[in-house]
Amino acid sequence: MFVSYKWLQEYVDLDGITAKELAEKITRSGIEVEGVEVLGEGIKNVVVGHVLERTQHPNADKLNVCSVDVGEEEPVQIVCGAPNVDKGQYVAVAKVGAVLPGNFKIKKAKLRGEASHGMICSLQELGIESKLVAKEFSEGIFVFPNDVEPGSSALEQLNLDDEVLELGLTPNRSDCLSMLGVAYEVAAILGRDVKLPNTDVAEGAEQASDYIQVRIEAKEDNPLYIARVVKNIQIAPSPLWMQTRLMAAGIRPHNNVVDITNFVLLEYGQPLHAFDYDRLGSKEIVVRRANEGEKMVTLDEAERTLSADHLVITNGQEPVALAGVMGGANSEVQSDTTTVLLESAYFDGQRIRQASKDHGLRSEASARFEKGVDPNRVKAAVDRAAQLMAQYAAGEVLAGDVTAGEINAEPKTVAITLDKLNRVLGTDLQSGGVEDIFRRLQFDVQTDNDEFLVTVPTRRGDITIPEDLVEEVARMYGYDHLPTTVPVSVTNPGGLTTYQLKRRIVRRYFEGAGLNQAITYSLTSEKRANEWALETREPVALSMPMSEERAFLRLSIIPQLLEVVAHNTARQNDSVSLYEIGSVFLKDSTEELPTEEEHAAGAMTGLWSQHQWQGEKKAVDFFVAKGVLEGLFNRLGLQDRVTFKKAELQGMHPGRTAAIELDGEYIGYVGQVHPQNAKELDIKETYVFELKLNALLQAETEDLRYEAIPRFPSITRDIALVVDREVEAGTMEAIIKEAGGSLLKEVYVFDLYEGEHMQPGKKSVAFSLKYLDPSRTLTDEEVVKVHTQVLEQLKEQANAELRG
């Protein structure tokens, strides 16, 4: 909801409160103000000008030379290319030295040989969106009515000195979808009164009931319908002040009749519709459900096929409006309209929502009916519109209205005790303070022994139970004033579960390792659903997907992370390291709902480290990704139970991918995205990993044990072994560890050679072994004995020979 600060001042005294201060107060009371827009921000020195003369430019067919009175001693000459500029018009003029949106400065200029001292402006050039500009001024300059003074501020005339508050309303606060609703809210916050508009209207002698009859067949969908008739209408532009208020609220002006219905919609929150009475085709309005397959053409010139779920307004024969959504083209108010039938009704929100959704029509009216309107404003709104039509469209309002149906619009009564209020809020409020809050909200309240009997007006349909009153008291008292308390009856203090604690450790580890957290959609396409998945299952389809690209629940996090990598790469951010901890969804044929399994995944591309001064840089490779995971397993105390094994997986590079096992059970993989997949995604060499987080975090680990720093020296032996190329270094390492026994403390690979000096089909792998006994100094004989045993086992199990 866009709220004009200047318009709001007509209902509530805002003296001493700036728009930004008001926005802060409203936000603190529970309705978020998403922003405050200063409409004419940055615009300077734009005034009203009177075009005294217009002549054809001597050297250009599409330019005019205008003499314009801008309130100075002498008129100024301005060259203008607008097709609608003419003598006698009052226009917006940016004088020399003026500043327009985008910091565009106006200077003296010569256009095809003729001097130009300023610019005659269109509304778009003054920062107003094209979609909000009336059609007659959409191509060309804006022309003021003739009651403006040359030299006066054009920004004031166009309401561009206003500020607009954008309220982010939750569905329950539909009362603030109107200026009066916001006025009640602001008045309660500031402790001031609300000034309601006058709806008194002078009526003619003729009776409206002589012109129209109303019959409701679908009474559950439309319990109340009120019609008024206004004759002798003169269709013309609405007053400038009304047009600018509509534009500030995001509505495009049309003509005085349509603008008045939109103005009242914004003012009261009650949607109205104006029919051309002479085009209606009968003297009867019948509200009914549409017939299956029935057709009508709406105001947007689109033919709509209706169903029995849709509510329509008819002339007794054919539909003339899709109720609560959009009027029909066959009864549209046009330039020759002289008699108007005004509709104000209460429609069932669910019925309106169904029609709006089925036809893809989201209108200001449907949005309000969906969330609920105040039944007590249905008549006041139509009376207000009739009054404005008499005033600004020269209309004659016929006596009375024609009402069909009725609605129980009695205010609700809700009771609550002072003890409950204070117990829930942790406060020590007194009865007088609570009563004052309810009265500021303009709720009637009666107090009996610290029990409050609160009568809630029908405009606040969101208040039905005592807890709603607790919320009202809390937000008016001030959330920031509520005391911070600790429950006194707690016996077991809260804390993280072991799983939660370990998950937090994983997050912190990844971030400490240099990866940034990503949060991506859990939804994907059918094509991507099974890509890179740890378990291939039938993907779960959504009943109502937002798009084809988000129609299935994911089985892997990797596709979404690669989308993020591609998005960054396309914007020249070539070095990206990401991780995500999230759920994948595994379909179980025996269950209706899928099983959620938490995974940890990562994607890395580009440079892993770069030192500009030293000129050093290291690109991400398989061992960087594997090293990150090894560090994680070490942090979780699982380093001795996790193994990496060569693997070939769909979508992964066949020679740079490893399966990860925990205690022999497959829990994930790490490796390079297959170059073909990377090419399809338009990304560079990228490494990914995905792990079953449940398996990792639920694995039992031994308690942490500390060992004394060794007092005795270690002995290191390096060996280079020649083996068949098919023999994996991991297999050899496992043989060495088993044969080395308790004296072998460390073993790692430090060299691999497959050059020209090797026999065909052979390779040389070099290991470094460290022997240590923490209780004594080892002798050469003891180390030789163990080392010989290692070499023997390598020869026996891997056919390895020492390299000469």
KOLMARSE-384752 format. One record per residue (C-alpha): residue in three letters; x, y, z. Coordinates in steps of 0.02 Angstrom, whole numbers, plus 50000, padded with zeros to 5 digits. Example, Ala and Ser with C-alpha at 12.3 -4.5 7.8 and 13.67 -1.06 7.14 Angstrom:
ALA506154977550390;SER506844994750357;
// end
This chain:
MET500005000050000;PHE500705016949946;VAL500215030750067;SER500365049050019;TYR500995059150167;LYS500065074950112;TRP498465065250081;LEU498585056950252;GLN498675074250332;GLU496865077150281;TYR496305063550402;VAL497585064950543;ASP498535079950611;LEU500355076150572;ASP501025092750632;GLY502795090850699;ILE503035073350625;THR504065071150466;ALA503715057150344;LYS505285047650397;GLU504865049550582;LEU503105043350547;ALA503795028550450;GLU504885023850599;LYS503395024850719;ILE502295014250605;THR503665001150586;ARG503905000250775;SER502034997550796;GLY502054981750691;ILE501764987050509;GLU503384987650412;VAL503675003150308;GLU504764996650168;GLY505285013750108;VAL504905032350099;GLU505005039749924;VAL505205058449899;LEU504285060649735;GLY505195075949671;GLU506875072049748;GLY508295080649655;ILE507145091249546;LYS507455110049556;ASN506845126049474;VAL505345118949380;VAL503905131349369;VAL502225133749285;GLY502375142449116;HIS501055150449004;VAL501335147948817;LEU501005165248742;GLU501495161348563;ARG501945145848462;THR502725146848289;GLN503475133948173;HIS505375132348187;PRO506085139848026;ASN507365125948005;ALA506485110448073;ASP504775103048033;LYS504555094448201;LEU505115108748314;ASN504125123648378;VAL504765140348444;CYS503745145648596;SER503655161848694;VAL503305156848873;ASP502835167449025;VAL503735159649175;GLY503295173249299;GLU504785184349260;GLU504825201949188;GLU505015195649010;PRO504435179748925;VAL505765167048878;GLN506005158248712;ILE505975139248717;VAL506145127248573;CYS504985112348599;GLY504755096448497;ALA503175090148582;PRO501765087248456;ASN500405093748575;VAL501175110548626;ASP500085125348581;LYS499705143448618;GLY498735146948779;GLN499305131348871;TYR499965130949049;VAL501445119249053;ALA502885113449165;VAL504475122949122;ALA506235118349179;LYS507115135149179;VAL508955137649141;GLY509895130649291;ALA508525118149331;VAL508955100349380;LEU507885085649322;PRO507925067149378;GLY509575058849343;ASN510485075149384;PHE510065081649211;LYS510455100349210;ILE509595112749095;LYS510715125249007;LYS510525138548873;ALA510575130448703;LYS510335133248517;LEU509255120948422;ARG509465122148234;GLY509945140348250;GLU508595146048373;ALA508995150248555;SER508125139948689;HIS508085145948870;GLY507365130948960;MET506325115448924;ILE504455112148922;CYS504285095649014;SER503255079849000;LEU502765070549158;GLN504005056849115;GLU505405069649113;LEU504885074549289;GLY505135056849351;ILE503365049949338;GLU503245032349268;SER502485031049094;LYS501195018449153;LEU500485031449274;VAL500315045449147;ALA498565048649075;LYS498435042948894;GLU498155060548827;PHE499865065648896;SER500795049248868;GLU501595056248709;GLY502005074448732;ILE502045087748866;PHE500865089249014;VAL499575103349009;PHE498925110749172;PRO497135116549198;ASN496935135349174;ASP496825139549360;VAL498715139749391;GLU499875154649408;PRO501395156749292;GLY502995156149393;SER502245145749534;SER503055129249579;ALA502585115449457;LEU503135102449586;GLU501795108549709;GLN500455108449574;LEU500935090649524;ASN501075084949705;LEU502905080849676;ASP503335089249840;ASP502475074549924;GLU503235059250007;VAL502535041649988;LEU502655028150122;GLU502645010350057;LEU501824998950185;GLY502244980350181;LEU500594973550243;THR500314955850303;PRO498674947550246;ASN497824950150414;ARG498004969150406;SER496824972350261;ASP496114987050360;CYS497654996950308;LEU497294994550123;SER496415011350132;MET496895028950180;LEU495595029050319;GLY496265012750386;VAL498035019850390;ALA497335035650469;TYR496575025550613;GLU498245016750636;VAL499255032850636;ALA498005041650749;ALA498185027450876;ILE500085028450868;LEU500115047350891;GLY498625048451009;ARG497655059950892;ASP495925060550814;VAL495355054550643;LYS494435066850531;LEU493215057250422;PRO492665064050252;ASN490935071350233;THR489785059950133;ASP488235071150129;VAL487575072549953;ALA486205083449879;GLU484945072249794;GLY483725075949653;ALA481865072949651;GLU481905057149546;GLN482075040549635;ALA483495028549594;SER482265014049614;ASP481345020349459;TYR482915017249356;ILE483615000849422;GLN483114985249517;VAL484354973249597;ARG484144954649625;ILE485424942949706;GLU485344924449662;ALA487034919649738;LYS486714926249912;GLU488154916949995;ASP489384924749873;ASN488584941949879;PRO487604945450038;LEU487454964250004;TYR487334974849845;ILE486994993649840;ALA486695003749682;ARG486565022549655;VAL486175032149497;VAL486965048649442;LYS486235058049291;ASN486855071949179;ILE488675067049200;GLN489965076949101;ILE491465066049063;ALA493085075949080;PRO494795074449161;SER494705073549350;PRO495425087749456;LEU497325088449454;TRP497435085349642;MET496455069149620;GLN497525063549473;THR499145066349568;ARG498515056849719;LEU498055042049611;MET499765042549527;ALA500625043149697;ALA499665027249741;GLY500175018749579;ILE498525020949483;ARG498395028949311;PRO497095042749290;HIS495735040249157;ASN494255052049175;ASN493275060049317;VAL492045045549341;VAL493335031449340;ASP494555041649442;ILE493245044949575;THR492885026349595;ASN494755023049612;PHE494955037649732;VAL493585030849846;LEU494345013349834;LEU495965020449903;GLU495095031450030;TYR493855018750102;GLY494605002250047;GLN492924998149967;PRO493004993749781;LEU491685002049672;HIS491195000249490;ALA490355012749374;PHE489235006249233;ASP488645016749086;TYR486785015649124;ASP486265018248943;ARG487405004048886;LEU486814992249023;GLY485424985548912;SER484084984049047;LYS483414991549207;GLU483924976549310;ILE485504970249395;VAL485574951649432;VAL487034944349530;ARG487284925849497;ARG488544912149466;ALA489124911249286;ASN488494897249174;GLU489794884249127;GLY490664890148967;GLU489814907248968;LYS490864920848885;MET491114939448914;VAL492324953048858;THR493144962549001;LEU493794980449003;ASP495494974748941;GLU494654968948778;ALA495004950648819;GLU493654937448797;ARG493444927148955;THR492704909748965;LEU491804908049130;SER491394893349241;ALA490134889849377;ASP491454894749506;HIS491414912949449;LEU490234926549510;VAL489564938749380;ILE488534954549376;THR487244953649237;ASN485894964449160;GLY484704949749180;GLN485304941849019;GLU487184943348994;PRO488674947149107;VAL489184965349121;ALA490574962749251;LEU491624948949327;ALA491134952649507;GLY492494960449613;VAL493814958549477;MET493464968449319;GLY492014976549227;GLY491374971949056;ALA491764981248896;ASN489914981548850;SER489484993548993;GLU491095003649001;VAL491015022149044;GLN491535031748888;SER491705049748833;ASP489855050948787;THR489215043548950;THR487865054149034;THR487105042549163;VAL488105031549281;LEU487565016849387;LEU488705015349539;GLU488974998149616;SER489574995149794;ALA489464977449860;TYR490144964849983;PHE490804949349894;ASP491464933149967;GLY493374934049963;GLN493624915949915;ARG492464917549765;ILE493394933149704;ARG495084924849730;GLN494534910049624;ALA494034921049477;SER495584931949493;LYS496714916649491;ASP495794907649350;HIS495894922749234;GLY497584929349288;LEU496774946049334;ARG497524954049489;SER496684970849518;GLU496624983549660;ALA494804978249688;SER495114959549692;ALA496584961649812;ARG495434970249937;PHE493964958349919;GLU495134943449941;LYS495784949950107;GLY494104956450167;VAL493264973550165;ASP492304982450302;PRO490444978650278;ASN490004994950365;ARG490885005250231;VAL489924998150082;LYS488585011850090;ALA489735025850149;ALA490895022750001;VAL489525023549869;ASP488825039449948;ARG490565047349946;ALA490775042949762;ALA489065050149719;GLN489505066149812;LEU491145067949716;MET490275064749549;ALA489045078549587;GLN490495090049630;TYR491765085749494;ALA490705078249354;ALA489205090049364;GLY488105075049402;GLU486355074649474;VAL486215061249609;LEU484525052649610;ALA483645050849776;GLY484005035449879;ASP484905019549834;VAL484365002349783;THR484924989249908;ALA484784970449892;GLY485214958250030;GLU485904961850201;ILE487424957450303;ASN487694955350489;ALA488944969150520;GLU488904969350709;PRO490564972850797;LYS491374958150886;THR491604958051073;VAL493174950251146;ALA493604948551331;ILE495324947951411;THR496004950251586;LEU497394961651644;ASP498274946751721;LYS498364937651555;LEU499014953151466;ASN500414955451592;ARG500804936851602;VAL501004935051414;LEU501944951351388;GLY502994950651546;THR502414968251590;ASP501644976951740;LEU500324987051650;GLN498904995251745;SER497074995351696;GLY497095013651650;GLY498545011651530;VAL497714996851443;GLU496065006251428;ASP496985020951352;ILE497755009551219;PHE496055002551171;ARG495295019951162;ARG496725026251053;LEU496305011850936;GLN494495017950945;PHE493905001551021;ASP492475002951146;VAL493034995451311;GLN492164991651475;THR493154986351629;ASP492534975151768;ASN493754969651903;ASP495274969951789;GLU494324961251648;PHE494164970951486;LEU492644968551374;VAL493224975751208;THR492034979551064;VAL493054978850903;PRO492434989050753;THR492054979550593;ARG493524987750504;ARG494674976750610;GLY494114959550554;ASP495794952350608;ILE495364953550793;THR494314938750851;ILE495164930751003;PRO496014937051163;GLU497744933951091;ASP497364946850956;LEU497054959651093;VAL498714954951173;GLU499564959151008;GLU498664975850996;VAL499194980751171;ALA500984975051140;ARG501234984750980;MET500415000651045;TYR501384999551207;GLY502954997051102;TYR503864980851067;ASP505484989751110;HIS504774993751282;LEU504364975751327;PRO505514969751466;THR506784956051437;THR506404941951557;VAL506984924251590;PRO505654911051631;VAL505764907051817;SER505024889551810;VAL506304881951692;THR507114866251763;ASN508094860851609;PRO509074874651526;GLY508994875051336;GLY510444870251226;LEU510944863151060;THR510764844751023;THR512344835350977;TYR511784835450795;GLN511454854250797;LEU513124857650878;LYS514064847350749;ARG513104855550607;ARG513634872450674;ILE515434866150679;VAL515294861050497;ARG514644878250447;ARG516024887150541;TYR517344875650469;PHE516804878650289;GLU516764897450316;GLY518454896850401;ALA519124887050253;GLY518604901250136;LEU516914895250070;ASN515414906750068;GLN513704900350120;ALA512384899249983;ILE510514896750007;THR509704890449847;TYR507994884349792;SER507484866849844;LEU506544866349680;THR507254861449512;SER506744855349340;GLU506374837349292;LYS507964836949187;ARG509074842649331;ALA508204833049470;ASN509284817349462;GLU510924825349404;TRP512374822849527;ALA511204814149650;LEU511954802549781;GLU510414791449763;THR509404790249604;ARG507554790849642;GLU505974796049552;PRO505894814949580;VAL504424822249676;ALA503334833649567;LEU502454848949640;SER500574850349623;MET500644869049584;PRO502394873549522;MET502894891749499;SER503744887349333;GLU504414872549235;GLU506164876349301;ARG505504874549481;ALA504284860049462;PHE505184846049558;LEU506004843849727;ARG507874841749716;LEU508854825649744;SER510524834749748;ILE511134852049798;ILE512494852549664;PRO511384858449518;GLN510844873749615;LEU512624877849669;LEU513204876449488;GLU511834888849440;VAL512574900949566;VAL514324898049495;ALA513664901249319;HIS512774917149377;ASN514384923749454;THR515474918549308;ALA514324927749187;ARG514654943449289;GLN516544941449284;ASN516694934649460;ASP517814920249409;SER518404914049580;VAL516944906849678;SER516954895049827;LEU515244890449898;TYR514464878150017;GLU512674874350064;ILE511894863850200;GLY510124859450151;SER508844845850121;VAL508604834349974;PHE506974824849952;LEU506944806149924;LYS505324798149867;ASP504774782549960;SER503484771849873;THR502724766950040;GLU502504784750101;GLU501444798950036;LEU502744812150078;PRO504594811250030;THR505984808750156;GLU507034824150190;GLU508894820450204;GLU510124834050251;HIS511654835650139;ALA513194846750137;ALA513814851849965;GLY515104863549893;ALA515704870649727;MET517384878949693;THR518114886749536;GLY519454899249487;LEU520884904049604;TRP520984896449777;SER522354908149837;GLN523224923249764;HIS524644933649834;GLN524804949149728;TRP526434955249806;GLN527364938849788;GLY526564935449620;GLU525954918549681;LYS524284910849641;LYS523504893549651;ALA522014887649553;VAL520704876049629;ASP521054857849588;PHE520524840749648;PHE521744840849793;VAL521114857749856;ALA519334851149862;LYS519894834749940;GLY520984844050066;VAL519484854550122;LEU518514838650158;GLU519974830350245;GLY520084845350360;LEU518214843550397;PHE518374825050437;ASN519844828950550;ARG518824842450638;LEU517434829850669;GLY518664816450730;LEU518304804750585;GLN519944806150489;ASP520444788050521;ARG518734781150470;VAL518494790250305;THR519254783750143;PHE519304790749966;LYS519124778549822;LYS519244781449636;ALA517504782549559;GLU516614785749395;LEU514994795349421;GLN513764802949298;GLY514144821249268;MET515894819949344;HIS517644819149267;PRO518104800449255;GLY519904802949313;ARG519664816549444;THR518254809849552;ALA518294800249715;ALA516934791549812;ILE516954794749999;GLU516604780850122;LEU516354781450310;ASP516714764750393;GLY516504756750222;GLU514804765050187;TYR514614776850037;ILE514204794350100;GLY514684805849956;TYR515924810849824;VAL517154824449774;GLY517854828549604;GLN517814839149447;VAL516224842749351;HIS516324834049183;PRO516974846249050;GLN515434842948942;ASN514264847749084;ALA515334862949123;LYS515224868348941;GLU513324866848944;LEU513264877749100;ASP514544889949026;ILE515714888249176;LYS517574885049190;GLU518444870449275;THR517414867649432;TYR517594855549578;VAL516124849849684;PHE515744838649831;GLU514174832249914;LEU514034822650077;LYS512654814350177;LEU512724825550327;ASN511624814150434;ALA512874799950418;LEU514344811250463;LEU513574819850612;GLN512734804550686;ALA514334794150681;GLU514934789750855;THR516654796850897;GLU517814793451039;ASP518164806651168;LEU519604818251129;ARG521234812151203;TYR522824821951226;GLU524574814751207;ALA526174821551278;ILE527404829551159;PRO528694815851116;ARG530294817151218;PHE531234805451101;PRO531744808050920;SER530874800150771;ILE531694791350624;THR531144794850445;ARG531344783150298;ASP530924787650116;ILE530564774049990;ALA530234774849802;LEU529254759849739;VAL528994753949562;VAL527264746449535;ASP526034743349395;ARG525104758949342;GLU523444751249395;VAL523994750049577;GLU523264764449677;ALA524314774349799;GLY522924772649929;THR523064753849922;MET524944754749949;GLU524714766950093;ALA523504754950180;ILE524774740750162;ILE526154751550237;LYS525084756650387;GLU524594738850426;ALA526364732150410;GLY527154746650505;GLY526194742650663;SER526264753750818;LEU527974761250780;LEU527404769050616;LYS526644786050656;GLU526524794850488;VAL526534790250304;TYR526194800950152;VAL526534801549965;PHE527764814849909;ASP528184810149730;LEU527474801449577;TYR528514797949421;GLU527924790649255;GLY529294797449140;GLU530304790148999;HIS531504780949115;MET530094769649177;GLN529684752949102;PRO528064752649000;GLY526544750549112;LYS527514755049269;LYS527594770249384;SER528624775849533;VAL527754781349693;ALA528794788649836;PHE528244787950018;SER528934795950175;LEU528774785450333;LYS529044791450511;TYR529434779150652;LEU529274784050835;ASP529134776351008;PRO528564789551135;SER529344780151281;ARG531124777751217;THR532374780651078;LEU532234768150936;THR533764758750878;ASP534234756450696;GLU533964737850712;GLU532164740050770;VAL531764752250629;VAL532624741050498;LYS531614726150558;VAL529944735050541;HIS530454743750380;THR530964727150302;GLN529284720050349;VAL528424734650261;LEU529424731750102;GLU529054713150106;GLN527184716050122;LEU527224728849980;LYS528094716349868;GLU526924702349917;GLN525264711849906;ALA525644725249774;ASN527094717449678;ALA528104732949722;GLU529984734249699;LEU531184747049768;ARG531704758949632;GLY533574757749595;
// end
